[in-house]
Structure formats: structure tokens, C-alpha cells
Amino acid sequence: MSIEAFHFILFALAVFRITHLIIYDKITEFIRRVFIEFEEEVDEDGSLETFLIIADKGWKKWMGELFSCHWCMGIWVSFFLWGGHSLLPNVFSIVIFVFAAAGIASILDSIVLKWL
């Protein structure tokens, strides 16, 4: 199996962006809420802190752990993209390319926000 560095970087950026979408982005919060409860508290200095509460047992615990860990989710997203690309290369090439571009955009946005 030979993979070019450019394709690997595209793949890695797509995995990064999809994982971030699933774990952190507001738009997918409705999915996470099935497995994770969010509790907000105001601390002594008035800052709002959010705590994740994961189920104690069963499949909801497993899924809650998965949906709260970007390292874990990244592995599963990698498997999904790799398998999808193996089965439907034309479709998944587009998915990988689009999410890689979105990944670069999010990294650049973070850099620009730090400078401002």
C-alpha cells in the first residue's frame, strides 16, 4: 500500500474537522445530549463552568465516553473515512476534500483570532 503525503494530509485534516464537528460544534450538540448531560455552574469569580455527566453503565456510558473524547472519536472517524473511501472512492474523495478544506479554514480562523 502506497499513500502519498498530500493524500495523507488531506485525510488527516478531514479526520480532524469531522472529529471536531462531532465532539465540540454546537450544531451536533443534539447528538451528544443523547449520551452526555451538561451541567453548568457559576464559580466564585462569576465564570460559567460546564461539566459533562456521562452515564454510569451500559452502552450509553460507552457512547458517552466516545462522544467526550476527541482521541477516541478520531480513531473511529478514521476507520469510517478509510472504509468509505475503499468502498466508494468517488464519493468519499469529495467528502475528504471538503472536510480537509474546512479543517484548514478552522485552523486559519483560530490563528487569526489569536492575532486579533
ABEGO torsion letter per residue (X at the ends): XBBBAAAAAAAAAAAAAAAAAAAABAAAAAAAAAABBBBBBBBAAGBBBBBBBBBABEAAAAAAAAAABAAAAAAAAAAAAAAAAAABAAAAAAAAAAAAAAAAAAAAAAAAAAAX
